[in-house]
Amino acid sequence: MNIQPVFLASDILFYLLLAMLAGFGCWASRQRNFRESWRQVVLNPLALVSLVVLLTYLAVGLLDSIHFQQKVTTASNGKTYYSAQVKSLLDVALGGLGDHSEKTYSAPFALHLYAKELARNDTGTMEQIYPRLHSINPSVKTAQDRRQDVFGRIAVSVIEGIVLTLILSLIFSLYLRRQSALTFSKQWRQLLMGRARKPWGLLLVTLGVIIFVILLIAHLSGQYHMFGTDKVGNDVLYQALKSIRTGLLIGSLTTLVMLPFALILGAMAGYFGGIVDDIIQYVYTTLSSIPGVLLIAAAILSIQIYIANHPEAFTTIAGRADARLIALCIILGVTSWTSLCRVLRGETLKLREVDFIQAARALGVGWFRIISRHVIPNVMHIVLIAIALDFSMLVLAEAVLTYVGVGVDPTTISWGNMIDSARLELAREPVVWWSLVAAFLFMFVFVLAANLFADALREAFDPRMAKR
């Protein structure tokens, strides 16, 4: 085989989380109250747009979580050797964008490097010049040629995006036609003019914008550095796209770690009370009093020492960086479950006094069955709201922790590492601003979509908000 699949530990945990989400979706689809709440979320225009954006980020992260190694050579004894570099399907989809390396900084859509070099001119004398970039289209010679070429590619992207969006609208109209009494022409006009009862028109507009952005990257990224290059000449757009997986893993795997602690201990503390409640309260109060940054720093230093002492367990750079990423997710999960546990404890204290739980206890139903069948399903709306609100905070926490030096491994591409490297770039002359702008833009869209979606979940699932 020319490739060998590679399964990193974070990849397996990510697949497990997606399987759990699919299982929860199947369970929720059979619950009437959940179906009604999710219908309210879908009917919310901002929530629908945010969901599409989040699913786009999820698709990019999923492509970047399917790893492999390419074959290098086959020895005379028949043994196949593979490259130590681990790639993903996202690298294949980007067409080798990560391999378009320059010498050093270059501005967005620039034709030359950002720094001068000593070179020999046509007359044979040495002078300081701005060298031309290697990966730029050779037919583009001047700024005028670049302007015409870029605008031409943007126009092609717009036309292709409109055509694909119209085709998608046509398919969607045919699907809706089967579920409504309207004729196809009326359904089509309602979608295009935004007069449908549900925000399907806004959904198609959002999909059209995403399709246009994808086409724009496909047409321009192979010819220009759309967000410039960093100090060692790596494409900044490539780094921003690869950082999506890191942000998703920080938010999702941390949730996977903290949820069992918060859900089980919170339900047990509220249901049993007494000595059980006192012990659980003592545990999360003590854990909350420890400075989180110090605990995270100690855990990261411990995993670094373990990796240094056991190099045979981490054969690739990706494996070592993945181990530190998982360690960061675990320690973030251990330190962030206390607030949700406290909320679930209070909610369970109220639930254990309601009539149906009192009747179950009177009939001799065991505590495990009561907690699993009556308590946990009735606090799931709180869990969903808390997870959605905490997700964006965890993504921002990675950037802050990496900035202070206790985040992900320096070899891991993340928005935090991009911001940390941009800290010194802003102090040079001339200023290198594009790394910070690219990280801020991608992280801003991601966190904004997550916050808007969390607000919509709170309005749909919180009974007090629904009554209001």
Backbone torsions as a table, in degrees:
resi	resn	phi	psi	omega
1	MET	NA	144.0	179.3
2	ASN	-79.8	-17.5	178.4
3	ILE	-131.6	156.1	176.9
4	GLN	-128.6	120.6	180.0
5	PRO	-61.4	143.0	178.1
6	VAL	-124.8	126.1	179.8
7	PHE	-113.7	101.1	174.8
8	LEU	-75.1	156.4	-179.5
9	ALA	-60.9	-38.8	178.7
10	SER	-66.9	-33.3	176.6
11	ASP	-62.9	-45.7	-179.1
12	ILE	-62.9	-42.5	178.5
13	LEU	-66.1	-35.4	177.9
14	PHE	-66.2	-43.7	176.3
15	TYR	-62.3	-40.0	178.7
16	LEU	-62.2	-41.2	179.2
17	LEU	-65.4	-40.9	177.4
18	LEU	-63.4	-38.4	177.0
19	ALA	-65.2	-39.6	177.4
20	MET	-64.9	-38.9	177.2
21	LEU	-64.6	-40.2	177.6
22	ALA	-64.4	-41.7	177.3
23	GLY	-64.2	-41.5	177.3
24	PHE	-64.4	-36.9	177.5
25	GLY	-63.5	-40.7	177.1
26	CYS	-63.8	-41.5	178.9
27	TRP	-66.9	-43.1	-178.0
28	ALA	-67.3	-30.8	179.6
29	SER	-65.6	-19.4	179.3
30	ARG	-95.0	-2.2	178.5
31	GLN	-102.2	122.7	-173.9
32	ARG	-62.7	-43.1	-177.9
33	ASN	-64.4	-37.0	177.6
34	PHE	-68.6	-39.4	178.8
35	ARG	-61.5	-43.3	179.7
36	GLU	-65.2	-39.4	179.8
37	SER	-67.6	-42.8	178.6
38	TRP	-67.3	-29.9	175.9
39	ARG	-65.0	-37.8	176.1
40	GLN	-64.9	-36.5	178.1
41	VAL	-64.3	-43.6	-178.3
42	VAL	-67.1	-33.2	-179.5
43	LEU	-76.5	-10.5	177.1
44	ASN	-82.3	117.1	-175.5
45	PRO	-58.6	-46.1	-179.6
46	LEU	-64.3	-38.1	178.7
47	ALA	-66.1	-39.0	-180.0
48	LEU	-65.6	-43.1	177.8
49	VAL	-64.4	-43.4	179.5
50	SER	-62.9	-39.6	179.3
51	LEU	-63.2	-41.1	178.6
52	VAL	-64.4	-41.7	178.6
53	VAL	-64.2	-43.6	179.7
54	LEU	-64.8	-38.7	177.5
55	LEU	-66.5	-32.4	175.6
56	THR	-65.9	-45.4	175.5
57	TYR	-61.0	-40.3	179.4
58	LEU	-63.5	-39.0	178.4
59	ALA	-64.0	-41.0	177.5
60	VAL	-64.5	-44.0	178.6
61	GLY	-64.1	-36.1	178.5
62	LEU	-68.0	-41.1	175.9
63	LEU	-61.5	-35.5	-179.0
64	ASP	-81.1	-3.8	179.4
65	SER	-103.2	4.9	175.8
66	ILE	-105.7	100.6	-170.1
67	HIS	-105.4	158.1	177.9
68	PHE	-159.3	164.1	173.5
69	GLN	-119.5	139.2	-179.7
70	GLN	-88.6	146.8	178.8
71	LYS	-70.2	135.4	178.6
72	VAL	-97.1	-53.8	-178.5
73	THR	-160.5	167.1	175.9
74	THR	-119.9	122.7	-177.6
75	ALA	-73.1	169.3	-179.2
76	SER	-64.9	-25.6	179.4
77	ASN	-84.5	6.3	177.9
78	GLY	88.9	-1.8	-179.5
79	LYS	-80.7	134.1	-178.1
80	THR	-96.4	134.0	178.8
81	TYR	-111.3	136.6	-177.8
82	TYR	-114.3	157.2	-178.8
83	SER	-65.8	146.6	176.3
84	ALA	-74.5	-15.3	179.6
85	GLN	-81.2	127.3	179.5
86	VAL	-97.8	123.7	179.2
87	LYS	-113.2	170.1	-179.4
88	SER	-129.7	171.7	177.3
89	LEU	-65.1	-26.1	176.7
90	LEU	-65.5	-37.7	176.2
91	ASP	-61.2	-39.2	177.8
92	VAL	-67.4	-42.8	-179.4
93	ALA	-64.2	-32.9	179.5
94	LEU	-80.5	-1.9	174.9
95	GLY	66.5	38.3	179.1
96	GLY	74.0	26.6	179.4
97	LEU	-61.2	-31.8	179.1
98	GLY	-71.4	-14.8	179.6
99	ASP	-89.6	-8.9	-179.6
100	HIS	-79.2	75.8	-173.9
101	SER	-97.8	137.0	175.1
102	GLU	-107.2	-175.2	-178.9
103	LYS	-77.5	-40.5	-175.7
104	THR	-160.3	-151.1	-174.7
105	TYR	-61.7	146.1	166.6
106	SER	-148.7	141.8	-176.9
107	ALA	-74.3	163.2	177.1
108	PRO	-58.0	131.4	178.8
109	PHE	60.6	23.0	179.8
110	ALA	-78.0	157.5	175.4
111	LEU	-100.6	-18.6	-176.3
112	HIS	-130.7	163.4	176.8
113	LEU	-64.9	162.7	-177.6
114	TYR	-86.5	-5.9	-178.5
115	ALA	-127.8	147.6	-179.8
116	LYS	-81.4	152.3	175.4
117	GLU	-132.3	154.6	178.2
118	LEU	-83.1	120.4	-177.3
119	ALA	-144.4	162.1	-179.6
120	ARG	-91.5	130.3	-178.9
121	ASN	-88.2	-171.8	-176.8
122	ASP	-65.3	-27.0	-179.3
123	THR	-84.8	-5.0	178.5
124	GLY	94.1	-1.0	178.6
125	THR	-93.3	157.0	-179.5
126	MET	-89.8	138.1	177.6
127	GLU	-152.2	162.1	178.0
128	GLN	-85.6	121.7	-178.7
129	ILE	-132.8	164.6	171.6
130	TYR	-94.5	107.7	-176.8
131	PRO	-65.0	149.8	178.2
132	ARG	-76.8	146.0	178.7
133	LEU	-71.0	149.2	-176.5
134	HIS	-77.1	-36.7	-170.9
135	SER	-92.4	6.0	179.8
136	ILE	-79.7	147.3	178.2
137	ASN	-53.6	120.2	-177.1
138	PRO	-62.2	-24.1	-179.1
139	SER	-73.9	-15.3	179.4
140	VAL	-89.2	110.8	-175.4
141	LYS	-102.8	-41.7	-173.1
142	THR	-121.6	174.8	178.1
143	ALA	-65.6	-32.5	177.4
144	GLN	-65.9	-42.5	176.7
145	ASP	-62.1	-40.5	179.0
146	ARG	-63.4	-43.0	-178.7
147	ARG	-62.6	-44.9	179.3
148	GLN	-65.5	-41.2	-178.8
149	ASP	-66.6	-43.2	-178.9
150	VAL	-66.1	-46.6	179.9
151	PHE	-64.5	-35.7	176.9
152	GLY	-63.9	-42.4	178.8
153	ARG	-68.6	-35.4	176.4
154	ILE	-65.2	-41.8	178.7
155	ALA	-62.1	-42.2	177.6
156	VAL	-62.7	-40.2	178.7
157	SER	-64.2	-40.3	179.0
158	VAL	-63.5	-45.9	-178.7
159	ILE	-64.1	-46.9	179.3
160	GLU	-63.9	-38.3	178.2
161	GLY	-64.2	-41.8	178.5
162	ILE	-64.3	-42.6	-179.6
163	VAL	-63.7	-46.7	-179.6
164	LEU	-65.5	-37.0	178.4
165	THR	-66.7	-39.9	177.3
166	LEU	-64.7	-39.5	177.4
167	ILE	-64.3	-42.7	177.8
168	LEU	-63.7	-39.2	177.0
169	SER	-64.0	-38.7	178.3
170	LEU	-62.9	-45.3	179.1
171	ILE	-64.2	-41.0	-179.9
172	PHE	-66.9	-36.5	177.5
173	SER	-65.7	-39.7	176.8
174	LEU	-63.2	-37.9	178.4
175	TYR	-67.5	-44.1	178.9
176	LEU	-68.6	-29.0	179.5
177	ARG	-61.7	-31.8	-179.5
178	ARG	-72.6	-17.6	-176.3
179	GLN	-110.9	6.9	-179.7
180	SER	-138.6	166.8	-179.4
181	ALA	-90.8	-1.6	-179.3
182	LEU	-74.3	152.0	174.6
183	THR	-73.4	165.5	-177.7
184	PHE	-64.1	-39.8	-178.4
185	SER	-65.6	-40.4	178.0
186	LYS	-67.7	-40.3	178.2
187	GLN	-62.3	-40.7	179.6
188	TRP	-63.9	-44.7	-179.5
189	ARG	-66.1	-38.8	178.7
190	GLN	-63.5	-39.6	179.1
191	LEU	-65.9	-46.1	-176.6
192	LEU	-68.9	-32.6	-176.6
193	MET	-96.4	0.9	177.1
194	GLY	70.6	29.9	-178.7
195	ARG	-102.3	7.0	179.5
196	ALA	-68.8	153.3	-179.0
197	ARG	-67.3	-30.2	176.7
198	LYS	-106.4	154.0	-173.6
199	PRO	-76.1	49.6	179.9
200	TRP	-70.2	-32.8	178.9
201	GLY	-62.3	-42.6	177.3
202	LEU	-65.1	-35.0	176.3
203	LEU	-61.5	-44.2	-179.6
204	LEU	-68.2	-35.6	177.4
205	VAL	-64.5	-42.8	178.7
206	THR	-62.6	-44.2	177.2
207	LEU	-62.8	-37.1	178.1
208	GLY	-64.4	-40.1	177.4
209	VAL	-64.9	-41.5	179.4
210	ILE	-65.3	-41.1	177.7
211	ILE	-62.2	-41.1	178.8
212	PHE	-63.1	-42.8	179.4
213	VAL	-63.1	-42.1	178.9
214	ILE	-62.8	-44.4	178.5
215	LEU	-64.8	-38.4	179.5
216	LEU	-63.2	-43.1	177.3
217	ILE	-64.1	-39.7	-179.6
218	ALA	-64.7	-36.9	-177.1
219	HIS	-82.4	-28.5	-172.5
220	LEU	-104.7	-31.0	-171.8
221	SER	-66.6	-29.9	179.1
222	GLY	-77.1	-13.5	-177.1
223	GLN	-110.7	-27.5	-177.9
224	TYR	-137.6	162.9	169.9
225	HIS	-93.7	100.1	-171.5
226	MET	-64.1	-33.6	176.7
227	PHE	-115.3	21.9	177.5
228	GLY	75.8	-168.0	178.0
229	THR	-127.7	161.6	-178.4
230	ASP	-93.6	-163.6	-173.5
231	LYS	-62.1	-36.5	-179.0
232	VAL	-97.6	10.5	173.7
233	GLY	88.6	8.7	178.6
234	ASN	-79.2	146.1	-178.1
235	ASP	-68.5	129.0	-176.9
236	VAL	-73.5	-35.2	177.0
237	LEU	-61.8	-41.3	177.1
238	TYR	-60.5	-42.9	179.4
239	GLN	-65.4	-39.9	-179.5
240	ALA	-65.5	-39.0	178.6
241	LEU	-70.6	-39.2	178.2
242	LYS	-68.8	-23.7	179.9
243	SER	-72.2	-16.6	-179.4
244	ILE	-61.2	-42.1	-179.7
245	ARG	-61.5	-41.9	-179.8
246	THR	-62.7	-44.2	178.1
247	GLY	-62.8	-41.9	178.3
248	LEU	-64.0	-42.3	-179.0
249	LEU	-66.1	-40.7	179.3
250	ILE	-60.7	-45.0	-178.6
251	GLY	-72.4	-41.5	-174.2
252	SER	-80.8	-46.4	-177.8
253	LEU	-69.2	-33.5	174.8
254	THR	-63.7	-39.8	175.1
255	THR	-62.7	-40.0	178.9
256	LEU	-62.4	-31.5	179.3
257	VAL	-79.9	-43.8	-172.0
258	MET	-80.7	-27.0	-173.6
259	LEU	-61.5	-46.9	178.6
260	PRO	-60.1	-41.4	178.5
261	PHE	-60.4	-51.0	-175.5
262	ALA	-66.4	-43.6	-174.5
263	LEU	-70.7	-48.9	-175.9
264	ILE	-71.2	-49.6	-177.5
265	LEU	-68.4	-36.9	177.9
266	GLY	-65.1	-43.1	178.6
267	ALA	-66.7	-40.8	-179.9
268	MET	-66.9	-41.3	-179.9
269	ALA	-63.2	-42.8	-179.3
270	GLY	-73.7	-31.5	-176.4
271	TYR	-80.7	-47.1	-175.7
272	PHE	-81.2	-41.4	-175.5
273	GLY	65.3	-162.3	175.4
274	GLY	61.0	-137.3	-176.3
275	ILE	-66.4	-34.8	178.1
276	VAL	-62.9	-45.3	178.7
277	ASP	-62.4	-41.2	-179.5
278	ASP	-63.9	-42.2	-179.0
279	ILE	-65.6	-46.1	-178.5
280	ILE	-66.0	-40.3	176.5
281	GLN	-62.2	-40.0	179.0
282	TYR	-63.3	-40.5	-178.4
283	VAL	-64.6	-51.3	-175.3
284	TYR	-76.9	-23.2	174.3
285	THR	-70.8	-40.9	177.3
286	THR	-64.7	-43.4	-179.6
287	LEU	-65.8	-35.4	179.6
288	SER	-69.8	-24.7	-178.1
289	SER	-80.7	-13.8	178.6
290	ILE	-81.6	129.3	176.8
291	PRO	-58.1	122.9	-174.6
292	GLY	-62.7	-37.5	-178.3
293	VAL	-64.3	-39.5	179.2
294	LEU	-66.2	-40.4	178.6
295	LEU	-65.1	-41.4	178.5
296	ILE	-66.2	-43.1	179.7
297	ALA	-61.6	-41.9	179.0
298	ALA	-64.3	-40.7	-179.8
299	ALA	-66.9	-41.4	-179.4
300	ILE	-66.9	-41.0	177.1
301	LEU	-63.9	-36.6	178.4
302	SER	-65.2	-43.6	-179.5
303	ILE	-69.1	-32.1	176.7
304	GLN	-65.7	-41.0	177.9
305	ILE	-65.4	-40.2	179.2
306	TYR	-64.0	-42.2	179.2
307	ILE	-64.6	-40.4	179.7
308	ALA	-66.8	-32.8	-178.7
309	ASN	-85.4	-14.0	-179.1
310	HIS	-130.3	64.5	-178.8
311	PRO	-66.6	-22.8	-178.4
312	GLU	-70.6	-19.5	179.5
313	ALA	-83.2	-12.3	-178.3
314	PHE	-129.7	90.7	-172.9
315	THR	-81.1	-18.9	-177.7
316	THR	-124.2	160.5	176.7
317	ILE	-65.5	-37.0	179.1
318	ALA	-64.4	-36.5	178.0
319	GLY	-65.6	-40.6	178.3
320	ARG	-67.3	-43.3	178.5
321	ALA	-65.8	-35.0	179.5
322	ASP	-66.9	-37.7	178.5
323	ALA	-63.2	-41.5	178.6
324	ARG	-68.5	-35.6	177.9
325	LEU	-63.5	-44.2	178.9
326	ILE	-65.6	-39.7	177.7
327	ALA	-61.0	-39.5	178.3
328	LEU	-65.4	-40.9	178.5
329	CYS	-63.2	-41.2	-179.1
330	ILE	-64.7	-47.0	-176.7
331	ILE	-69.8	-32.9	174.4
332	LEU	-66.5	-38.8	177.7
333	GLY	-66.3	-39.6	-179.7
334	VAL	-66.3	-32.8	-177.0
335	THR	-92.3	-6.9	-173.7
336	SER	-115.7	5.1	-178.4
337	TRP	-87.1	-10.5	-171.5
338	THR	-67.7	-40.9	-177.3
339	SER	-66.4	-43.0	178.1
340	LEU	-66.6	-37.6	178.0
341	CYS	-61.3	-40.5	-180.0
342	ARG	-64.4	-41.0	178.9
343	VAL	-66.9	-44.1	-179.6
344	LEU	-66.4	-34.1	176.1
345	ARG	-60.7	-47.3	179.9
346	GLY	-63.3	-39.1	179.1
347	GLU	-68.3	-37.7	179.2
348	THR	-68.4	-33.9	175.7
349	LEU	-58.8	-34.7	176.8
350	LYS	-77.6	-39.0	-176.3
351	LEU	-67.3	-33.5	-175.5
352	ARG	-69.9	-11.5	178.6
353	GLU	-98.3	-4.1	-179.2
354	VAL	-74.5	164.9	-169.7
355	ASP	-66.5	-42.2	-173.4
356	PHE	-69.7	-31.1	176.4
357	ILE	-75.6	-37.3	175.8
358	GLN	-63.5	-38.4	177.6
359	ALA	-66.4	-39.6	178.3
360	ALA	-63.9	-40.5	178.1
361	ARG	-66.9	-37.6	179.1
362	ALA	-66.5	-31.2	178.8
363	LEU	-81.9	0.1	176.3
364	GLY	86.9	17.4	177.7
365	VAL	-68.5	136.6	-178.2
366	GLY	-67.1	157.0	-177.8
367	TRP	-63.9	-35.8	-179.1
368	PHE	-64.8	-41.8	-179.9
369	ARG	-68.7	-37.6	178.8
370	ILE	-64.8	-44.2	-179.1
371	ILE	-66.2	-42.9	-175.6
372	SER	-76.3	-32.3	-174.5
373	ARG	-99.4	-22.6	-174.8
374	HIS	-120.4	-42.6	-175.2
375	VAL	-78.0	-56.2	-174.7
376	ILE	-61.0	-45.7	177.2
377	PRO	-59.9	-27.8	-178.5
378	ASN	-86.0	-5.0	174.7
379	VAL	-113.9	6.2	-177.3
380	MET	-66.1	-29.4	178.3
381	HIS	-65.2	-35.6	176.3
382	ILE	-67.7	-40.0	179.3
383	VAL	-62.7	-44.5	179.9
384	LEU	-61.6	-45.0	-179.2
385	ILE	-64.2	-43.6	-178.7
386	ALA	-65.3	-41.1	179.6
387	ILE	-63.2	-45.1	-179.1
388	ALA	-64.2	-37.5	179.5
389	LEU	-72.8	-37.5	-177.8
390	ASP	-76.3	-21.7	-175.4
391	PHE	-60.4	-50.4	-179.0
392	SER	-65.8	-34.0	177.8
393	MET	-64.9	-36.0	179.2
394	LEU	-69.6	-37.1	177.0
395	VAL	-62.7	-43.3	177.0
396	LEU	-67.9	-33.1	179.7
397	ALA	-64.0	-35.5	178.0
398	GLU	-61.8	-42.3	179.8
399	ALA	-64.3	-40.7	-179.3
400	VAL	-68.8	-44.3	-178.6
401	LEU	-65.8	-39.9	177.9
402	THR	-66.3	-34.8	179.2
403	TYR	-63.7	-35.9	-179.6
404	VAL	-91.0	2.0	171.9
405	GLY	95.1	7.9	-179.6
406	VAL	-122.3	26.6	179.7
407	GLY	-96.8	-137.8	-178.9
408	VAL	-72.4	168.8	-179.3
409	ASP	-63.9	144.7	179.4
410	PRO	-58.7	-24.7	178.4
411	THR	-80.1	-12.4	177.8
412	THR	-81.4	128.4	178.7
413	ILE	-78.2	120.3	-179.7
414	SER	-150.8	162.2	176.9
415	TRP	-64.5	-33.5	177.5
416	GLY	-63.3	-43.4	177.5
417	ASN	-66.2	-35.9	177.5
418	MET	-64.6	-42.7	179.2
419	ILE	-67.7	-38.3	179.7
420	ASP	-64.2	-41.7	178.1
421	SER	-69.9	-30.7	179.2
422	ALA	-72.4	-14.4	-179.2
423	ARG	-60.5	-42.6	179.4
424	LEU	-82.3	-27.1	-179.1
425	GLU	-67.6	-29.3	179.4
426	LEU	-71.3	-16.4	-177.7
427	ALA	-93.0	-6.7	-177.8
428	ARG	-88.1	169.7	179.3
429	GLU	-129.6	119.5	0.2
430	PRO	-74.2	160.6	-173.4
431	VAL	-71.4	135.6	173.0
432	VAL	-101.7	102.9	-171.1
433	TRP	-105.3	-16.1	-167.3
434	TRP	-73.0	-28.0	177.5
435	SER	-64.8	-44.1	178.7
436	LEU	-66.0	-40.5	-179.4
437	VAL	-66.0	-42.0	-179.9
438	ALA	-64.4	-46.0	178.5
439	ALA	-63.3	-42.5	179.8
440	PHE	-63.9	-42.3	-176.4
441	LEU	-65.0	-48.9	-178.5
442	PHE	-67.0	-41.2	-179.7
443	MET	-70.1	-37.0	179.5
444	PHE	-63.0	-46.3	179.5
445	VAL	-63.0	-42.5	-178.7
446	PHE	-64.2	-50.0	-177.7
447	VAL	-68.7	-38.0	178.6
448	LEU	-63.5	-44.4	178.1
449	ALA	-63.0	-40.5	178.9
450	ALA	-65.2	-40.0	179.8
451	ASN	-68.5	-42.2	178.1
452	LEU	-63.9	-40.4	178.2
453	PHE	-67.3	-37.2	177.6
454	ALA	-64.9	-39.5	177.4
455	ASP	-63.4	-40.5	178.1
456	ALA	-65.7	-38.7	176.5
457	LEU	-63.2	-40.6	-179.6
458	ARG	-64.5	-41.2	179.0
459	GLU	-66.9	-33.7	-176.0
460	ALA	-83.7	-34.7	-172.1
461	PHE	-100.6	-23.9	-179.3
462	ASP	-78.1	117.8	-178.1
463	PRO	-60.3	-34.4	179.6
464	ARG	-66.9	-39.0	177.1
465	MET	-68.3	-36.6	-179.7
466	ALA	-65.8	-40.5	178.5
467	LYS	-65.0	-37.7	-179.5
468	ARG	-67.3	NA	NA
